[in-house]
Amino acid sequence: HELRTPLNGVLGVFSLINQQQESEPFKALLNTGITAARLLMAYISDLLDFFSLRENSFSVVPAPFNLFTSVQRCVNIMELCAK
């Protein structure tokens, strides 16, 4: 989808920079950016799924997830905003 393509580009650039970076504080910021971009990608996917649901072209596929990890990622992103 055209919303995902530029975000995938951002994720790719962040990942490439992260691989080349040796500064741990900067790597931590990059990892937070990567996590935020992945969350945004998930939100975009959820919105697209919602619109598919409204058009009756949606199928539910169960997927495992780790609640603790999901909450921790959100806390890490919000922690930067709080500082």
PyMOL CGO cylinders between C-alpha atoms (Angstrom):
from pymol import cmd
from pymol.cgo import CYLINDER

trace = [
    CYLINDER, 0.00, 0.00, 0.00, 1.22, 3.52, -0.72, 0.3, 1, 1, 1, 1, 1, 1,
    CYLINDER, 1.22, 3.52, -0.72, 1.19, 4.41, 2.99, 0.3, 1, 1, 1, 1, 1, 1,
    CYLINDER, 1.19, 4.41, 2.99, 3.55, 1.58, 3.86, 0.3, 1, 1, 1, 1, 1, 1,
    CYLINDER, 3.55, 1.58, 3.86, 6.15, 2.18, 1.16, 0.3, 1, 1, 1, 1, 1, 1,
    CYLINDER, 6.15, 2.18, 1.16, 7.68, 5.41, 2.53, 0.3, 1, 1, 1, 1, 1, 1,
    CYLINDER, 7.68, 5.41, 2.53, 7.58, 4.04, 6.07, 0.3, 1, 1, 1, 1, 1, 1,
    CYLINDER, 7.58, 4.04, 6.07, 9.46, 0.94, 4.91, 0.3, 1, 1, 1, 1, 1, 1,
    CYLINDER, 9.46, 0.94, 4.91, 12.04, 3.31, 3.44, 0.3, 1, 1, 1, 1, 1, 1,
    CYLINDER, 12.04, 3.31, 3.44, 12.42, 5.07, 6.79, 0.3, 1, 1, 1, 1, 1, 1,
    CYLINDER, 12.42, 5.07, 6.79, 12.80, 1.72, 8.55, 0.3, 1, 1, 1, 1, 1, 1,
    CYLINDER, 12.80, 1.72, 8.55, 15.43, 0.63, 6.04, 0.3, 1, 1, 1, 1, 1, 1,
    CYLINDER, 15.43, 0.63, 6.04, 17.47, 3.81, 6.45, 0.3, 1, 1, 1, 1, 1, 1,
    CYLINDER, 17.47, 3.81, 6.45, 17.28, 3.62, 10.25, 0.3, 1, 1, 1, 1, 1, 1,
    CYLINDER, 17.28, 3.62, 10.25, 18.42, 0.00, 10.14, 0.3, 1, 1, 1, 1, 1, 1,
    CYLINDER, 18.42, 0.00, 10.14, 21.36, 0.75, 7.83, 0.3, 1, 1, 1, 1, 1, 1,
    CYLINDER, 21.36, 0.75, 7.83, 22.51, 3.66, 9.98, 0.3, 1, 1, 1, 1, 1, 1,
    CYLINDER, 22.51, 3.66, 9.98, 22.12, 1.51, 13.09, 0.3, 1, 1, 1, 1, 1, 1,
    CYLINDER, 22.12, 1.51, 13.09, 24.38, -1.18, 11.60, 0.3, 1, 1, 1, 1, 1, 1,
    CYLINDER, 24.38, -1.18, 11.60, 27.10, 1.41, 10.90, 0.3, 1, 1, 1, 1, 1, 1,
    CYLINDER, 27.10, 1.41, 10.90, 26.81, 3.25, 14.20, 0.3, 1, 1, 1, 1, 1, 1,
    CYLINDER, 26.81, 3.25, 14.20, 29.16, 2.52, 17.10, 0.3, 1, 1, 1, 1, 1, 1,
    CYLINDER, 29.16, 2.52, 17.10, 27.89, 5.09, 19.61, 0.3, 1, 1, 1, 1, 1, 1,
    CYLINDER, 27.89, 5.09, 19.61, 25.63, 3.26, 22.07, 0.3, 1, 1, 1, 1, 1, 1,
    CYLINDER, 25.63, 3.26, 22.07, 23.53, 6.34, 23.00, 0.3, 1, 1, 1, 1, 1, 1,
    CYLINDER, 23.53, 6.34, 23.00, 22.91, 7.04, 19.31, 0.3, 1, 1, 1, 1, 1, 1,
    CYLINDER, 22.91, 7.04, 19.31, 22.09, 3.37, 18.65, 0.3, 1, 1, 1, 1, 1, 1,
    CYLINDER, 22.09, 3.37, 18.65, 19.55, 3.53, 21.48, 0.3, 1, 1, 1, 1, 1, 1,
    CYLINDER, 19.55, 3.53, 21.48, 17.88, 6.53, 19.80, 0.3, 1, 1, 1, 1, 1, 1,
    CYLINDER, 17.88, 6.53, 19.80, 17.88, 4.75, 16.46, 0.3, 1, 1, 1, 1, 1, 1,
    CYLINDER, 17.88, 4.75, 16.46, 16.34, 1.66, 18.03, 0.3, 1, 1, 1, 1, 1, 1,
    CYLINDER, 16.34, 1.66, 18.03, 13.62, 3.83, 19.54, 0.3, 1, 1, 1, 1, 1, 1,
    CYLINDER, 13.62, 3.83, 19.54, 12.99, 5.36, 16.11, 0.3, 1, 1, 1, 1, 1, 1,
    CYLINDER, 12.99, 5.36, 16.11, 12.81, 1.90, 14.56, 0.3, 1, 1, 1, 1, 1, 1,
    CYLINDER, 12.81, 1.90, 14.56, 10.36, 0.76, 17.23, 0.3, 1, 1, 1, 1, 1, 1,
    CYLINDER, 10.36, 0.76, 17.23, 8.21, 3.87, 16.72, 0.3, 1, 1, 1, 1, 1, 1,
    CYLINDER, 8.21, 3.87, 16.72, 8.18, 3.35, 12.95, 0.3, 1, 1, 1, 1, 1, 1,
    CYLINDER, 8.18, 3.35, 12.95, 7.20, -0.31, 13.40, 0.3, 1, 1, 1, 1, 1, 1,
    CYLINDER, 7.20, -0.31, 13.40, 4.36, 0.72, 15.72, 0.3, 1, 1, 1, 1, 1, 1,
    CYLINDER, 4.36, 0.72, 15.72, 3.21, 3.28, 13.17, 0.3, 1, 1, 1, 1, 1, 1,
    CYLINDER, 3.21, 3.28, 13.17, 3.31, 0.54, 10.51, 0.3, 1, 1, 1, 1, 1, 1,
    CYLINDER, 3.31, 0.54, 10.51, 1.14, -1.64, 12.75, 0.3, 1, 1, 1, 1, 1, 1,
    CYLINDER, 1.14, -1.64, 12.75, -1.34, 1.23, 13.24, 0.3, 1, 1, 1, 1, 1, 1,
    CYLINDER, -1.34, 1.23, 13.24, -1.50, 1.79, 9.48, 0.3, 1, 1, 1, 1, 1, 1,
    CYLINDER, -1.50, 1.79, 9.48, -2.09, -1.92, 8.94, 0.3, 1, 1, 1, 1, 1, 1,
    CYLINDER, -2.09, -1.92, 8.94, -4.84, -1.88, 11.58, 0.3, 1, 1, 1, 1, 1, 1,
    CYLINDER, -4.84, -1.88, 11.58, -6.53, 1.05, 9.84, 0.3, 1, 1, 1, 1, 1, 1,
    CYLINDER, -6.53, 1.05, 9.84, -6.35, -0.70, 6.49, 0.3, 1, 1, 1, 1, 1, 1,
    CYLINDER, -6.35, -0.70, 6.49, -7.77, -3.84, 8.11, 0.3, 1, 1, 1, 1, 1, 1,
    CYLINDER, -7.77, -3.84, 8.11, -10.60, -1.78, 9.59, 0.3, 1, 1, 1, 1, 1, 1,
    CYLINDER, -10.60, -1.78, 9.59, -11.50, -0.42, 6.16, 0.3, 1, 1, 1, 1, 1, 1,
    CYLINDER, -11.50, -0.42, 6.16, -11.37, -3.96, 4.75, 0.3, 1, 1, 1, 1, 1, 1,
    CYLINDER, -11.37, -3.96, 4.75, -13.71, -5.03, 7.54, 0.3, 1, 1, 1, 1, 1, 1,
    CYLINDER, -13.71, -5.03, 7.54, -16.15, -2.31, 6.59, 0.3, 1, 1, 1, 1, 1, 1,
    CYLINDER, -16.15, -2.31, 6.59, -16.08, -3.62, 3.00, 0.3, 1, 1, 1, 1, 1, 1,
    CYLINDER, -16.08, -3.62, 3.00, -16.64, -7.22, 4.18, 0.3, 1, 1, 1, 1, 1, 1,
    CYLINDER, -16.64, -7.22, 4.18, -13.33, -8.32, 2.68, 0.3, 1, 1, 1, 1, 1, 1,
    CYLINDER, -13.33, -8.32, 2.68, -11.62, -9.05, 5.98, 0.3, 1, 1, 1, 1, 1, 1,
    CYLINDER, -11.62, -9.05, 5.98, -10.51, -12.33, 7.51, 0.3, 1, 1, 1, 1, 1, 1,
    CYLINDER, -10.51, -12.33, 7.51, -9.35, -12.81, 11.08, 0.3, 1, 1, 1, 1, 1, 1,
    CYLINDER, -9.35, -12.81, 11.08, -6.03, -14.60, 11.50, 0.3, 1, 1, 1, 1, 1, 1,
    CYLINDER, -6.03, -14.60, 11.50, -4.96, -15.33, 15.08, 0.3, 1, 1, 1, 1, 1, 1,
    CYLINDER, -4.96, -15.33, 15.08, -1.40, -14.29, 15.83, 0.3, 1, 1, 1, 1, 1, 1,
    CYLINDER, -1.40, -14.29, 15.83, 0.60, -14.69, 19.03, 0.3, 1, 1, 1, 1, 1, 1,
    CYLINDER, 0.60, -14.69, 19.03, 2.08, -11.64, 20.71, 0.3, 1, 1, 1, 1, 1, 1,
    CYLINDER, 2.08, -11.64, 20.71, 3.87, -10.81, 23.91, 0.3, 1, 1, 1, 1, 1, 1,
    CYLINDER, 3.87, -10.81, 23.91, 1.89, -8.27, 25.93, 0.3, 1, 1, 1, 1, 1, 1,
    CYLINDER, 1.89, -8.27, 25.93, 4.85, -7.35, 28.14, 0.3, 1, 1, 1, 1, 1, 1,
    CYLINDER, 4.85, -7.35, 28.14, 7.08, -6.65, 25.13, 0.3, 1, 1, 1, 1, 1, 1,
    CYLINDER, 7.08, -6.65, 25.13, 4.37, -4.56, 23.46, 0.3, 1, 1, 1, 1, 1, 1,
    CYLINDER, 4.37, -4.56, 23.46, 3.82, -2.44, 26.56, 0.3, 1, 1, 1, 1, 1, 1,
    CYLINDER, 3.82, -2.44, 26.56, 7.57, -2.06, 27.15, 0.3, 1, 1, 1, 1, 1, 1,
    CYLINDER, 7.57, -2.06, 27.15, 8.06, -0.75, 23.59, 0.3, 1, 1, 1, 1, 1, 1,
    CYLINDER, 8.06, -0.75, 23.59, 5.35, 1.85, 24.17, 0.3, 1, 1, 1, 1, 1, 1,
    CYLINDER, 5.35, 1.85, 24.17, 6.94, 2.87, 27.47, 0.3, 1, 1, 1, 1, 1, 1,
    CYLINDER, 6.94, 2.87, 27.47, 10.35, 3.24, 25.80, 0.3, 1, 1, 1, 1, 1, 1,
    CYLINDER, 10.35, 3.24, 25.80, 8.92, 5.57, 23.16, 0.3, 1, 1, 1, 1, 1, 1,
    CYLINDER, 8.92, 5.57, 23.16, 6.94, 7.66, 25.66, 0.3, 1, 1, 1, 1, 1, 1,
    CYLINDER, 6.94, 7.66, 25.66, 9.98, 7.87, 27.95, 0.3, 1, 1, 1, 1, 1, 1,
    CYLINDER, 9.98, 7.87, 27.95, 11.79, 9.93, 25.31, 0.3, 1, 1, 1, 1, 1, 1,
    CYLINDER, 11.79, 9.93, 25.31, 8.87, 12.35, 25.16, 0.3, 1, 1, 1, 1, 1, 1,
    CYLINDER, 8.87, 12.35, 25.16, 8.81, 12.68, 28.93, 0.3, 1, 1, 1, 1, 1, 1,
    CYLINDER, 8.81, 12.68, 28.93, 12.49, 13.62, 29.21, 0.3, 1, 1, 1, 1, 1, 1,
]
cmd.load_cgo(trace, "trace")
